[in-house]
Amino acid sequence: MSEECCGPDEPRKPSTVRRIELTGIEPSADACCAPEPASAPSTVHVEGDACCGPAESSGPVAEHEVRPPWWRDTALLPSALSGVFLLTGYVLGWTGLLIPAVVLQAVALLAGAYTFVPGAIRRLLRGRLGVGLLMTIAALGAVLLGHVGEAAALAFLFSLAEALEDRAMDRAKEGLRALLSLIPDTVRVSRLAGEVTVPAADVRELDILVVGAGERVATDGVVVDGRSSLDTSAITGESIPAEVGPGDAVAAGSVNGSGTLRIEATADGRDNSLTQIVTLVEQAHARKGDRARLADRIARPLVPVVLIAAALVALFGILVGDPSTWLERALVVLVAASPCALAIAVPVTVISAIGSASKFGVVIKSGEAFERFGTIRTVALDKTGTLTRNEPTVVDVRTIPGVSRDDVLSWAAALEASSSHPLAGAIVAAAPTVLRANDVVERAGHGITGTVGASLIRVGNDRAVDPADLHIAAEAMAAQGMTIVVVEANGVACGVIGVRDQLRPEAPETVRMLAAQGIDTVMLTGDNARTAQAIAHEAGIADVRAEQLPADKATAIESLVAHRPTAMVGDGINDAPALATATVGIAMGVRGSAAAVESADIAFTGHDLRLLPGAIAHARRGRRIMTVNIGLALAIIVVLFPLALFGVLGLAGVVLVHEVAEVIVILNGVRAARRPASVINTKPQIPAPAATAA
């Protein structure tokens, strides 16, 4: 439409309820005009132009509006007044009161034109053409030809369609506002003089936050005192509350359970994991996909082409000696061929879909990534931290006769207690008691030795310590993907401990869901082939690429992409090259490896793998809606143009058909906000923000 085709005039008057400062977002390119350079840093706006990105702002504070009910929306008032005066004018005209009818129709024209004519003139003075200019010329021409009623009908319908489009875009962005509402307005901070309440935006790193029961956490931090459970469902999509205590990290926007926590802030109130998610979503349609670029390529030149076509139609009328008829048809052509629906067809769909995805824990960084995501036919999954929990656990213990499981674990834990190795932590966690060990010595290639009570204990892997009589058990455990730790007491191998990074419980279900969508799965891992095969078999993955260095992973992804669109899912620094190489790179957890998140196109704020098939289904549906919208928008022009040219439809009829069709395109695009059943069934929606601030 006019406002969306060639940039905003001024932001609409907002009913603002909160202000949150975010920086670093550049406005996206205009759908019908050339991109404009953005200053740095620029301000993030939830509101703004549907095709041109965020509107300009006079300061560093971004305003996030609340969409009022339609009957209280002042943006609809000019259209409503125009409609009332137009209807009254038609009624008076039918009763024979022609002069009052024309006066009321003129008032209706002014009320409707107020919403788009001033902006069209300002853009024209800046050398920019837009759909508003086409409508302005058409309305002015109709008045000059004596068709005040038709001009008023054009102004009313066009202004109403613009207002409805604004509401549709507002609705599409409500997912982002829901994320912002998770940040409390104020927070209690512990000072030397006692607790003080400060705005959440004023929180600084190392501040000690006091978060009571039911309150929200204002920024990222680490618990320094207290124990409680945290509901992170609105951020990560994980429905089970997480138990936290001293030393545990907490994310901004989490809801505290029944206990009181003291949290040391690790990020400022204006720059934390939640605002980073908002930042990513705000940038989402700046980089446009193939369908958005197609719409742009068609829409940009169409406005001047329509002006030229209308001028040629009028010139033809002069040449054939019937200027009045053909001038009227030229005005109708202006309306019929305007690219209103085409300009909004893709943006409303992309914003609806990306905003909705952010509500169930999927942050899509660009419209381009969203479109590519819907084409995926192969998914490559990293093993450690993606398919598995990245938390080694003791899963099996075998002993010789006369030695108990607890004895073996206690002896091993005594020697491993001071080690920082991940396997040591797993053994210590599994031991019933941690005994005291003396004279502990670690010898490279020979394990750890020490004295526990009266026994000389040695602990090491099956290469350093011979399992002896337990070698068959050790081999069977290794075949299941376990790392083997052998425990020797007084020179006798008395036990073997199997430690393994456990598969995420939802991984097999995720692989089955992907297969049901026709998507192949591949495992990429730096682990040895035996461990990789065991984990892959348990997950249901047949294609396994083991012992892969970061460069090997990138090469494997490159070969997969050459055959089919491929997504790479990972969370570590070693996954970054593969994430950057894939058709779509997906990072597990926005708060994970910075290199992985930076290299990825999409980030999951949680770790539930079932987000993956649901998100792909969501993207596929969005692509279908975009394709239908572009086709429908082009069909509107193709059908209406000849009808207008040959006088089948008059000005009012073309305007009515054109604007109704545009509303259909908008409503179809908003449908992209609906989430797939697989997501709805497994992920909670964002709850309403708590009234009590953290």
C-alpha positions as CSV (number, residue, x, y, z in Angstrom):
1,M,0.0,0.0,0.0
2,S,1.0,3.6,-0.1
3,E,2.8,3.7,3.2
4,E,4.4,0.4,2.7
5,C,5.7,0.9,-0.8
6,C,7.9,3.9,-0.4
7,G,8.7,4.4,3.2
8,P,7.0,5.9,6.2
9,D,6.2,9.5,6.6
10,E,6.1,9.6,10.4
11,P,5.4,6.9,12.9
12,R,1.7,6.5,13.7
13,K,0.7,8.0,17.0
14,P,1.3,5.3,19.5
15,S,-0.5,4.2,22.6
16,T,2.8,3.5,24.3
17,V,2.9,1.6,27.6
18,R,6.6,0.9,28.0
19,R,10.0,2.0,26.6
20,I,13.0,-0.3,26.2
21,E,16.2,0.9,24.6
22,L,17.8,-1.4,22.1
23,T,20.5,-0.4,19.6
24,G,22.3,-1.8,16.6
25,I,19.4,-2.5,14.2
26,E,19.5,-1.3,10.7
27,P,16.3,-0.7,8.8
28,S,15.5,-3.0,5.9
29,A,15.3,-2.0,2.3
30,D,12.2,-0.5,0.8
31,A,9.9,-2.7,-1.2
32,C,9.5,-0.2,-4.0
33,C,12.4,2.1,-3.5
34,A,16.1,1.8,-3.3
35,P,17.6,0.9,0.1
36,E,18.5,3.8,2.3
37,P,21.7,3.9,4.4
38,A,21.2,3.4,8.1
39,S,23.2,5.3,10.7
40,A,24.9,3.3,13.3
41,P,23.8,2.5,15.8
42,S,20.1,2.9,14.9
43,T,17.1,2.3,17.0
44,V,15.1,-0.9,17.1
45,H,11.4,-0.4,16.6
46,V,8.6,-2.9,16.8
47,E,6.5,-0.5,14.9
48,G,7.4,0.9,11.5
49,D,7.0,0.4,7.9
50,A,5.9,-3.0,6.7
51,C,8.2,-3.0,3.7
52,C,10.8,-0.5,4.7
53,G,11.7,-1.8,8.1
54,P,11.6,0.3,11.3
55,A,10.5,3.9,11.2
56,E,12.9,6.6,12.1
57,S,13.1,7.8,15.6
58,S,14.4,11.0,17.2
59,G,16.1,9.2,20.1
60,P,17.6,6.0,21.3
61,V,14.4,4.7,22.9
62,A,12.3,2.3,21.0
63,E,8.5,2.4,21.6
64,H,6.6,-0.8,21.8
65,E,2.9,-0.3,21.3
66,V,-0.1,-2.2,22.5
67,R,-2.7,-2.9,19.9
68,P,-6.1,-1.6,21.2
69,P,-9.4,-3.2,20.3
70,W,-10.6,-2.1,16.9
71,W,-13.4,-0.1,18.4
72,R,-10.9,2.0,20.4
73,D,-8.2,2.3,17.7
74,T,-7.9,5.9,16.7
75,A,-6.1,4.9,13.5
76,L,-9.5,3.7,12.2
77,L,-11.3,7.0,13.1
78,P,-10.6,8.8,9.7
79,S,-11.8,5.8,7.8
80,A,-14.9,5.4,10.0
81,L,-15.8,9.1,9.6
82,S,-15.3,8.8,5.8
83,G,-17.5,5.8,5.7
84,V,-20.3,7.4,7.7
85,F,-20.3,10.6,5.6
86,L,-20.1,8.6,2.4
87,L,-23.1,6.5,3.3
88,T,-25.1,9.5,4.4
89,G,-24.2,11.3,1.2
90,Y,-25.4,8.4,-0.9
91,V,-28.7,8.2,1.1
92,L,-29.3,11.9,0.6
93,G,-28.5,11.6,-3.1
94,W,-31.1,8.8,-3.4
95,T,-33.7,11.0,-1.8
96,G,-33.0,13.8,-4.2
97,L,-31.1,16.2,-1.9
98,L,-28.2,16.5,-4.4
99,I,-26.3,19.5,-2.9
100,P,-26.2,18.1,0.7
101,A,-25.2,14.7,-0.8
102,V,-22.2,16.2,-2.7
103,V,-21.1,18.2,0.4
104,L,-21.1,15.1,2.6
105,Q,-19.3,13.1,-0.1
106,A,-16.7,15.8,-0.2
107,V,-16.3,15.6,3.6
108,A,-15.9,11.8,3.2
109,L,-13.3,12.4,0.6
110,L,-11.3,14.7,2.8
111,A,-11.5,12.4,5.8
112,G,-10.3,9.4,3.8
113,A,-7.7,11.3,1.8
114,Y,-6.2,12.7,5.1
115,T,-4.6,9.3,5.7
116,F,-2.6,9.1,2.5
117,V,-2.5,12.3,0.4
118,P,-0.2,14.3,2.7
119,G,2.3,11.5,2.8
120,A,2.1,10.9,-1.0
121,I,2.9,14.6,-1.6
122,R,5.8,14.6,0.8
123,R,7.3,11.6,-0.8
124,L,6.8,13.1,-4.3
125,L,8.7,16.2,-3.1
126,R,11.6,13.9,-2.1
127,G,11.5,12.3,-5.5
128,R,9.9,9.1,-4.4
129,L,6.9,7.5,-6.1
130,G,4.3,5.3,-4.3
131,V,0.9,3.8,-4.5
132,G,-0.5,6.7,-2.5
133,L,0.4,9.0,-5.4
134,L,-1.6,6.8,-7.8
135,M,-4.6,7.0,-5.5
136,T,-4.2,10.7,-5.1
137,I,-4.1,11.3,-8.8
138,A,-7.1,9.0,-9.3
139,A,-9.1,10.8,-6.6
140,L,-8.2,14.2,-7.9
141,G,-9.1,13.3,-11.5
142,A,-12.4,11.9,-10.5
143,V,-13.3,15.1,-8.7
144,L,-12.3,17.1,-11.8
145,L,-14.5,14.9,-13.9
146,G,-17.4,15.5,-11.5
147,H,-17.4,12.1,-9.8
148,V,-17.1,13.2,-6.2
149,G,-18.9,10.2,-4.9
150,E,-16.5,7.8,-6.6
151,A,-13.5,9.8,-5.4
152,A,-14.9,9.6,-1.9
153,A,-15.4,5.8,-2.2
154,L,-11.8,5.4,-3.4
155,A,-10.5,7.5,-0.4
156,F,-12.7,5.6,2.1
157,L,-11.8,2.1,0.9
158,F,-8.1,2.8,0.5
159,S,-7.8,4.4,3.9
160,L,-9.7,1.6,5.5
161,A,-7.4,-1.0,3.8
162,E,-4.4,0.9,5.1
163,A,-5.7,0.9,8.6
164,L,-6.5,-2.8,8.5
165,E,-3.0,-3.5,7.1
166,D,-1.5,-1.6,10.0
167,R,-3.4,-3.7,12.5
168,A,-2.4,-6.8,10.6
169,M,1.3,-5.8,10.9
170,D,0.8,-5.0,14.6
171,R,-0.7,-8.4,15.2
172,A,2.2,-10.0,13.3
173,K,4.7,-8.3,15.7
174,E,2.9,-9.2,18.9
175,G,5.2,-12.2,19.4
176,L,8.1,-9.8,19.7
177,R,6.1,-7.6,22.2
178,A,5.4,-10.7,24.2
179,L,9.1,-11.3,24.6
180,L,9.7,-7.7,25.6
181,S,6.9,-7.9,28.2
182,L,9.0,-10.6,30.0
183,I,11.4,-7.9,31.1
184,P,10.0,-6.4,34.4
185,D,9.8,-2.6,34.7
186,T,11.6,-2.5,38.0
187,V,14.0,-4.7,40.0
188,R,15.1,-4.9,43.6
189,V,18.9,-4.5,44.0
190,S,20.9,-5.2,47.2
191,R,23.1,-2.3,48.2
192,L,25.2,-1.7,51.3
193,A,22.5,0.5,52.7
194,G,19.8,-2.1,52.0
195,E,17.5,-3.0,49.1
196,V,16.5,-0.4,46.6
197,T,14.1,-0.6,43.6
198,V,15.5,0.6,40.3
199,P,14.3,0.5,36.7
200,A,15.3,-2.8,35.1
201,A,17.2,-0.9,32.3
202,D,19.5,0.6,35.0
203,V,20.8,-2.8,36.2
204,R,24.5,-3.1,35.7
205,E,26.8,-6.1,35.6
206,L,27.8,-7.4,39.1
207,D,24.7,-5.9,40.7
208,I,23.0,-8.3,43.2
209,L,19.3,-8.7,42.3
210,V,16.8,-9.8,44.9
211,V,14.1,-11.9,43.1
212,G,11.1,-12.9,45.2
213,A,8.6,-15.7,44.6
214,G,6.6,-15.3,41.4
215,E,8.8,-12.4,40.2
216,R,10.7,-12.3,36.9
217,V,14.4,-12.1,36.5
218,A,15.4,-8.8,35.0
219,T,18.7,-9.8,33.4
220,D,21.1,-12.8,33.0
221,G,23.0,-13.7,36.2
222,V,24.3,-16.4,38.5
223,V,22.6,-17.4,41.8
224,V,24.7,-16.4,44.8
225,D,22.2,-17.2,47.5
226,G,18.9,-19.2,47.8
227,R,17.3,-22.1,46.1
228,S,14.2,-22.2,44.0
229,S,12.8,-23.4,40.7
230,L,12.7,-21.3,37.6
231,D,10.0,-21.4,34.9
232,T,11.9,-20.7,31.6
233,S,9.1,-21.9,29.3
234,A,8.5,-18.4,27.8
235,I,12.2,-18.2,26.7
236,T,13.3,-21.7,26.0
237,G,10.0,-23.5,25.3
238,E,10.9,-26.1,28.0
239,S,7.9,-26.7,30.2
240,I,9.6,-28.4,33.2
241,P,10.8,-25.8,35.8
242,A,14.6,-26.0,36.5
243,E,15.9,-26.3,40.0
244,V,18.6,-23.7,40.7
245,G,20.9,-22.9,43.6
246,P,24.2,-21.1,44.2
247,G,26.4,-21.1,41.1
248,D,23.6,-21.8,38.6
249,A,23.1,-19.5,35.7
250,V,19.7,-18.0,35.2
251,A,18.3,-16.2,32.1
252,A,16.5,-12.9,31.8
253,G,12.7,-13.3,31.7
254,S,12.6,-16.5,33.8
255,V,9.9,-16.7,36.5
256,N,11.0,-17.5,40.0
257,G,9.2,-20.2,41.9
258,S,8.5,-20.3,45.6
259,G,11.9,-19.3,47.0
260,T,13.8,-16.0,47.2
261,L,17.0,-15.8,45.1
262,R,19.9,-13.4,45.2
263,I,21.4,-13.2,41.7
264,E,24.6,-11.6,40.6
265,A,24.0,-9.9,37.2
266,T,26.3,-11.0,34.4
267,A,24.7,-8.7,31.9
268,D,23.3,-5.2,31.8
269,G,19.6,-4.7,31.9
270,R,19.7,-3.3,28.4
271,D,21.9,-6.0,26.9
272,N,21.1,-9.6,27.9
273,S,20.0,-12.9,26.4
274,L,16.4,-11.8,26.0
275,T,17.1,-8.4,24.4
276,Q,19.5,-10.3,22.1
277,I,16.6,-12.5,21.0
278,V,14.6,-9.4,20.3
279,T,17.5,-7.9,18.4
280,L,17.7,-11.0,16.2
281,V,13.9,-11.0,15.5
282,E,13.9,-7.3,14.7
283,Q,16.5,-7.9,12.0
284,A,14.6,-10.8,10.6
285,H,13.2,-9.3,7.5
286,A,16.1,-7.0,6.7
287,R,17.7,-9.8,4.6
288,K,15.1,-10.8,2.1
289,G,14.6,-14.2,0.6
290,D,13.9,-15.2,-3.0
291,R,10.2,-14.5,-2.8
292,A,10.6,-11.1,-1.1
293,R,13.2,-10.1,-3.7
294,L,10.8,-11.3,-6.5
295,A,8.0,-9.1,-5.1
296,D,10.5,-6.2,-4.9
297,R,11.7,-6.6,-8.4
298,I,8.1,-6.5,-9.7
299,A,6.8,-3.8,-7.3
300,R,9.6,-1.3,-7.7
301,P,9.2,-0.5,-11.4
302,L,5.5,-1.0,-11.4
303,V,4.5,2.4,-10.0
304,P,6.2,4.5,-12.8
305,V,5.0,1.9,-15.3
306,V,1.4,2.4,-14.2
307,L,1.8,6.2,-14.4
308,I,3.1,5.8,-17.9
309,A,0.3,3.4,-18.9
310,A,-2.3,5.7,-17.6
311,A,-0.8,8.6,-19.5
312,L,-0.8,6.6,-22.7
313,V,-4.5,5.6,-22.1
314,A,-5.4,9.3,-21.7
315,L,-3.4,10.3,-24.8
316,F,-5.2,7.6,-26.8
317,G,-8.5,9.2,-25.8
318,I,-7.3,12.6,-27.1
319,L,-6.2,11.0,-30.4
320,V,-9.5,9.2,-31.0
321,G,-11.5,12.3,-30.0
322,D,-13.1,10.9,-26.8
323,P,-10.9,12.4,-24.1
324,S,-13.6,12.3,-21.3
325,T,-14.2,8.5,-21.5
326,W,-10.5,7.5,-21.8
327,L,-9.3,10.0,-19.2
328,E,-11.8,8.3,-16.8
329,R,-10.5,4.9,-17.8
330,A,-6.9,6.1,-17.3
331,L,-7.8,7.0,-13.7
332,V,-9.3,3.6,-13.2
333,V,-6.1,2.0,-14.7
334,L,-4.1,3.8,-12.0
335,V,-6.0,2.0,-9.3
336,A,-6.3,-1.3,-11.0
337,A,-2.5,-1.8,-11.7
338,S,-1.2,-0.4,-8.4
339,P,1.0,-3.0,-6.5
340,C,-0.6,-2.6,-3.1
341,A,-1.1,-6.3,-2.4
342,L,2.2,-7.2,-4.0
343,A,4.1,-4.8,-1.7
344,I,2.6,-6.4,1.5
345,A,2.3,-10.0,0.3
346,V,5.7,-11.2,1.7
347,P,6.4,-8.8,4.6
348,V,3.2,-9.6,6.5
349,T,3.8,-13.3,6.1
350,V,7.5,-13.2,7.1
351,I,6.9,-11.0,10.2
352,S,3.9,-13.1,11.3
353,A,5.8,-16.4,10.9
354,I,9.1,-15.2,12.5
355,G,7.3,-13.5,15.4
356,S,5.3,-16.6,16.1
357,A,8.4,-18.8,15.9
358,S,10.1,-16.6,18.6
359,K,7.2,-17.4,21.0
360,F,8.0,-21.2,21.0
361,G,11.8,-20.8,21.2
362,V,13.0,-20.5,17.6
363,V,14.8,-17.3,16.7
364,I,15.1,-16.8,12.9
365,K,17.6,-14.2,12.0
366,S,16.4,-13.2,8.6
367,G,13.6,-13.6,6.1
368,E,16.1,-15.2,3.8
369,A,16.9,-17.8,6.4
370,F,13.2,-18.4,7.0
371,E,12.5,-19.1,3.3
372,R,15.5,-21.4,3.0
373,F,14.5,-23.2,6.1
374,G,11.3,-24.3,4.4
375,T,13.3,-26.1,1.7
376,I,15.3,-28.4,4.0
377,R,15.4,-32.0,2.9
378,T,18.4,-33.2,5.0
379,V,19.3,-32.4,8.6
380,A,22.9,-33.0,9.9
381,L,23.1,-33.2,13.7
382,D,26.2,-32.8,15.9
383,K,26.4,-35.5,18.6
384,T,27.8,-33.9,21.7
385,G,25.5,-31.3,23.2
386,T,22.9,-31.7,20.4
387,L,21.9,-35.3,20.3
388,T,23.3,-35.9,23.7
389,R,23.2,-33.9,26.9
390,N,26.9,-33.2,27.1
391,E,26.8,-34.4,30.7
392,P,28.8,-37.6,31.1
393,T,27.0,-40.1,33.4
394,V,28.0,-43.5,34.9
395,V,25.6,-45.9,33.1
396,D,27.1,-49.3,34.0
397,V,29.5,-50.9,36.5
398,R,30.8,-54.5,36.3
399,T,32.8,-56.1,39.2
400,I,34.6,-59.3,40.0
401,P,33.1,-61.7,42.6
402,G,33.5,-60.4,46.2
403,V,33.7,-56.7,45.2
404,S,30.5,-54.5,45.3
405,R,29.5,-51.8,42.9
406,D,29.7,-49.2,45.7
407,D,33.2,-50.2,46.6
408,V,34.4,-49.8,43.0
409,L,32.7,-46.3,42.7
410,S,34.0,-45.2,46.1
411,W,37.6,-46.1,45.4
412,A,37.5,-44.5,41.9
413,A,35.9,-41.3,43.3
414,A,38.5,-41.0,46.1
415,L,41.2,-40.7,43.4
416,E,39.2,-38.6,41.0
417,A,37.8,-36.2,43.5
418,S,40.5,-33.5,42.8
419,S,40.4,-34.0,39.0
420,S,38.7,-31.5,36.7
421,H,38.2,-34.1,34.0
422,P,34.4,-34.5,33.0
423,L,34.6,-38.3,33.5
424,A,35.9,-37.6,37.1
425,G,32.8,-35.5,37.8
426,A,30.5,-38.3,36.6
427,I,32.2,-40.9,38.8
428,V,32.2,-38.6,41.9
429,A,28.5,-37.9,41.3
430,A,27.7,-41.6,41.1
431,A,29.7,-42.7,44.2
432,P,27.7,-43.3,47.3
433,T,30.5,-41.9,49.4
434,V,33.8,-40.2,48.6
435,L,36.6,-41.7,50.6
436,R,39.8,-40.0,51.5
437,A,42.8,-40.8,49.3
438,N,46.4,-40.3,50.2
439,D,49.6,-40.1,48.0
440,V,47.6,-39.6,44.8
441,V,49.8,-39.5,41.8
442,E,48.8,-39.2,38.1
443,R,51.2,-40.7,35.6
444,A,50.6,-40.1,31.9
445,G,49.6,-43.3,30.2
446,H,49.4,-45.2,33.5
447,G,46.4,-43.7,35.2
448,I,46.0,-42.4,38.7
449,T,47.3,-44.2,41.8
450,G,46.8,-43.6,45.5
451,T,46.1,-45.2,48.8
452,V,42.5,-45.6,50.1
453,G,42.5,-47.1,53.6
454,A,44.9,-50.0,53.4
455,S,44.4,-50.6,49.7
456,L,46.6,-49.4,46.8
457,I,44.1,-48.2,44.1
458,R,44.8,-47.5,40.5
459,V,42.3,-45.9,38.1
460,G,42.7,-45.4,34.3
461,N,41.2,-46.2,30.9
462,D,41.3,-49.6,29.4
463,R,44.5,-48.7,27.6
464,A,46.3,-47.6,30.8
465,V,45.0,-50.4,33.1
466,D,44.4,-53.9,31.9
467,P,40.8,-55.1,32.6
468,A,42.1,-58.6,32.9
469,D,39.1,-61.0,33.7
470,L,36.7,-58.1,33.0
471,H,37.9,-57.5,29.4
472,I,34.8,-59.2,27.8
473,A,32.5,-56.9,29.9
474,A,34.7,-53.9,29.0
475,E,34.4,-54.7,25.3
476,A,30.6,-55.1,25.5
477,M,30.3,-51.8,27.3
478,A,32.6,-50.0,24.8
479,A,30.4,-51.4,22.0
480,Q,27.5,-49.6,23.5
481,G,29.4,-46.3,23.2
482,M,30.7,-46.1,26.8
483,T,34.1,-44.8,27.8
484,I,35.7,-47.4,30.0
485,V,37.4,-46.7,33.4
486,V,39.2,-49.6,35.0
487,V,39.6,-49.8,38.8
488,E,42.5,-51.9,40.2
489,A,42.9,-52.7,43.9
490,N,46.2,-54.1,45.1
491,G,47.2,-55.1,41.6
492,V,43.9,-56.9,40.7
493,A,41.4,-55.4,38.3
494,C,38.3,-55.5,40.4
495,G,35.8,-53.4,38.4
496,V,35.1,-51.5,35.2
497,I,32.9,-48.4,35.0
498,G,31.1,-47.3,31.9
499,V,30.6,-43.6,31.4
500,R,28.6,-42.2,28.6
501,D,27.1,-38.9,27.4
502,Q,23.5,-39.9,27.5
503,L,21.2,-39.4,24.4
504,R,18.5,-36.8,24.9
505,P,15.3,-38.7,25.5
506,E,13.5,-36.9,22.7
507,A,16.2,-37.6,20.1
508,P,14.6,-40.8,18.7
509,E,11.2,-39.2,18.5
510,T,12.7,-36.2,16.7
511,V,14.4,-38.4,14.1
512,R,11.1,-40.2,13.5
513,M,9.2,-36.9,13.1
514,L,11.8,-35.7,10.6
515,A,11.5,-39.0,8.6
516,A,7.7,-38.6,8.5
517,Q,8.3,-35.2,6.8
518,G,10.6,-36.8,4.2
519,I,13.7,-35.4,5.8
520,D,16.9,-37.5,6.1
521,T,19.2,-37.3,9.1
522,V,22.9,-37.5,9.4
523,M,25.2,-37.5,12.5
524,L,28.5,-35.6,12.4
525,T,30.8,-36.0,15.4
526,G,34.5,-35.9,16.3
527,D,34.0,-39.0,18.5
528,N,35.4,-42.4,17.6
529,A,33.3,-44.6,15.2
530,R,32.3,-47.1,17.9
531,T,30.8,-44.5,20.2
532,A,29.2,-42.7,17.3
533,Q,27.6,-45.8,15.9
534,A,26.2,-46.8,19.3
535,I,24.6,-43.4,19.9
536,A,23.3,-43.2,16.3
537,H,21.7,-46.6,16.5
538,E,19.9,-45.6,19.7
539,A,18.7,-42.4,18.0
540,G,17.6,-44.2,14.8
541,I,20.2,-42.5,12.5
542,A,21.7,-44.6,9.8
543,D,24.2,-42.2,8.2
544,V,27.1,-41.6,10.6
545,R,30.2,-39.5,10.0
546,A,32.6,-40.1,12.9
547,E,36.1,-38.7,13.8
548,Q,35.3,-35.4,12.1
549,L,37.5,-32.3,12.6
550,P,35.8,-28.9,12.2
551,A,37.1,-28.7,8.6
552,D,35.8,-32.2,7.9
553,K,32.3,-31.3,9.1
554,A,32.3,-28.3,6.8
555,T,33.4,-30.5,3.9
556,A,30.7,-33.1,4.7
557,I,28.0,-30.4,4.8
558,E,29.3,-28.9,1.5
559,S,28.8,-32.3,-0.2
560,L,25.3,-32.7,1.3
561,V,24.3,-29.2,0.2
562,A,25.4,-30.0,-3.3
563,H,22.7,-32.7,-3.5
564,R,19.9,-31.4,-1.3
565,P,19.1,-28.4,0.9
566,T,20.7,-29.2,4.2
567,A,20.4,-27.8,7.7
568,M,23.3,-28.2,10.3
569,V,22.4,-28.3,14.0
570,G,25.2,-27.8,16.5
571,D,26.1,-25.9,19.6
572,G,29.9,-25.9,19.9
573,I,32.8,-23.8,18.5
574,N,33.8,-26.7,16.4
575,D,30.4,-26.6,14.7
576,A,30.8,-23.0,13.5
577,P,32.4,-23.8,10.0
578,A,29.7,-26.4,9.3
579,L,26.9,-24.0,10.4
580,A,28.2,-21.3,8.1
581,T,28.4,-23.8,5.2
582,A,24.9,-25.3,5.5
583,T,21.8,-24.1,3.6
584,V,20.6,-23.2,7.1
585,G,22.7,-23.3,10.2
586,I,20.9,-23.9,13.5
587,A,22.5,-23.2,16.9
588,M,21.1,-25.0,19.9
589,G,20.7,-22.4,22.6
590,V,21.2,-18.7,22.1
591,R,23.2,-18.7,25.3
592,G,25.5,-21.4,24.1
593,S,28.8,-21.0,22.1
594,A,29.0,-17.5,20.8
595,A,30.8,-18.7,17.6
596,A,28.0,-21.2,16.9
597,V,25.2,-18.7,17.4
598,E,27.0,-16.1,15.3
599,S,27.6,-18.6,12.4
600,A,24.0,-19.9,12.5
601,D,20.9,-18.5,10.7
602,I,18.5,-19.8,13.3
603,A,19.0,-20.2,17.1
604,F,16.9,-22.4,19.5
605,T,16.6,-20.8,22.9
606,G,16.0,-24.2,24.4
607,H,17.5,-27.7,23.9
608,D,14.4,-29.7,23.1
609,L,15.1,-31.3,19.7
610,R,11.4,-31.6,19.0
611,L,11.5,-27.9,18.1
612,L,13.3,-28.9,14.9
613,P,10.5,-30.8,13.0
614,G,7.9,-28.4,14.3
615,A,9.9,-25.4,13.1
616,I,10.5,-26.9,9.7
617,A,6.8,-27.5,9.3
618,H,6.2,-23.9,10.3
619,A,8.7,-22.6,7.7
620,R,7.2,-24.8,4.9
621,R,3.8,-23.5,5.6
622,G,5.0,-19.9,5.6
623,R,6.7,-20.5,2.2
624,R,3.4,-21.9,0.8
625,I,1.5,-18.8,2.1
626,M,4.1,-16.5,0.6
627,T,3.8,-18.2,-2.8
628,V,0.0,-18.0,-2.8
629,N,0.1,-14.3,-1.7
630,I,2.5,-13.4,-4.6
631,G,0.4,-15.3,-7.1
632,L,-2.8,-13.7,-5.8
633,A,-1.3,-10.2,-5.8
634,L,-0.2,-10.6,-9.4
635,A,-3.6,-12.1,-10.4
636,I,-5.3,-9.0,-9.0
637,I,-3.4,-6.8,-11.4
638,V,-3.6,-9.1,-14.4
639,V,-7.4,-9.4,-14.0
640,L,-8.3,-5.8,-13.1
641,F,-6.1,-4.1,-15.7
642,P,-8.1,-5.2,-18.8
643,L,-11.4,-4.7,-17.0
644,A,-10.4,-1.1,-16.2
645,L,-8.9,-0.5,-19.6
646,F,-12.1,-1.5,-21.5
647,G,-14.5,0.1,-19.1
648,V,-16.0,-3.0,-17.7
649,L,-15.5,-1.7,-14.1
650,G,-15.7,1.9,-13.0
651,L,-13.5,3.6,-10.5
652,A,-15.5,2.6,-7.4
653,G,-15.8,-1.0,-8.6
654,V,-12.1,-1.4,-9.2
655,V,-11.2,0.2,-5.8
656,L,-13.6,-2.2,-4.0
657,V,-12.3,-5.3,-5.7
658,H,-8.7,-4.2,-5.3
659,E,-8.9,-3.4,-1.6
660,V,-11.0,-6.5,-0.8
661,A,-8.4,-8.6,-2.5
662,E,-5.6,-6.9,-0.6
663,V,-7.3,-7.5,2.7
664,I,-7.5,-11.2,1.7
665,V,-3.8,-11.2,1.0
666,I,-3.1,-9.6,4.4
667,L,-5.4,-12.1,6.3
668,N,-3.7,-15.0,4.4
669,G,-0.3,-13.7,5.4
670,V,-1.3,-13.4,9.1
671,R,-2.2,-17.1,9.0
672,A,1.5,-17.8,9.0
673,A,1.5,-16.9,12.7
674,R,-0.4,-20.2,13.5
675,R,2.0,-22.8,14.8
676,P,2.1,-26.5,13.7
677,A,0.3,-29.1,15.8
678,S,3.6,-30.7,16.8
679,V,4.8,-27.4,18.4
680,I,1.4,-26.7,20.0
681,N,1.4,-30.2,21.6
682,T,4.9,-30.1,23.0
683,K,5.6,-26.4,23.8
684,P,3.8,-24.0,26.1
685,Q,2.8,-20.6,24.9
686,I,4.2,-17.4,26.4
687,P,2.3,-16.7,29.6
688,A,0.9,-13.3,30.3
689,P,3.5,-11.1,32.0
690,A,3.3,-11.2,35.8
691,A,2.0,-8.1,37.4
692,T,4.8,-8.1,40.0
693,A,8.1,-7.0,38.7
694,A,11.3,-8.7,39.6
